[in-house]
Amino acid sequence: MLVSGFVGPSVVRADEGISVTDLGVVNSRAAALDDVGQVIGTEFEAPAQGFLWDAGAVTPLAIDGASDINNTGQIVGYRLS
């Protein structure tokens, strides 16, 4: 199950009880969760930036926002002009 929104738990994974707040990413929106537990989304601290959470580490992405991830780790994102 994936739940997204601002502030508070943004991602919930029923089998592990993971939330974006637990991941250390605040003021953000989680967009997708793959089968191995990777989470992608957008952090809204200025400037907005996409992020990948994987195995306890948050990696900033060189995009303004991330919208999906598949089970091979390929990320769909966007850049604002």
N, C-alpha and C positions, 0 to 999 in steps of 0.2 A: 504494500500500500504506500502511495506517495501523497503527501499532503504539502501544499505550498502556501506561503503567505508571508507577511512581514512580521517581525518580532515574535518571539516565542518559538515553539517547535515548528520548524518548516519542513523537515523531512522526518517521517516516521517509518521505520522498518520493523514490522511486527515481530519478526523472529529474533531481532537483536536489540530493539528499543533504541535505535539511533535517532537523534535529532540534530538539526544544524547547529543549535546552541551548544550541544555536546561536542560538536566538531570544532568549535572555536571560531566560527564564522558568524559574526553578528551583523545586524542590519542587512540581511540578505534574503534571497529567494532561491530555494532549491528548485531545479527544473526536472531532474531525472535521476534515477537510480538504476544501475545495471545489476545483473545477476550475481556479480562478485562483490557487490557492496560499494562500488565507486559512486560518488555523488558529484553532480555538476550543478552549477547555478551561477547567480550573479550577486556580487557584493556591491552595495550601493553607497559605500563611502566614496567621496569625491576623489578621483574620478571613478565611475562605475567600472567594474572589471569582472570578467568571468573567472571562476575558480573550479578546480578539481580537488576533491577530497578522496584520498586513497590510503588505506591502511594507517590512519592516524596522522597523515601529513596533508596540509593544504598547499596546493600549488596554484599560484596566480597564472592565468592564461593571457596570452597576448591578444585578447579580444575583449570587447566591451560587455558581452554577455554570452552565456552558454545556454542552449535550449534543449539539447538531447545528447545522449550517449548510447552507443550500442554495446553489445556484449564482447566486442573485440577492442573496446576502448576508443573508438573513433568518436569525436565530439563534433556536434553541429553548433555553431555559434554565429555571432553577428558583430559587425563593427559599425558604429554610428559615425556619420561624417559631420 
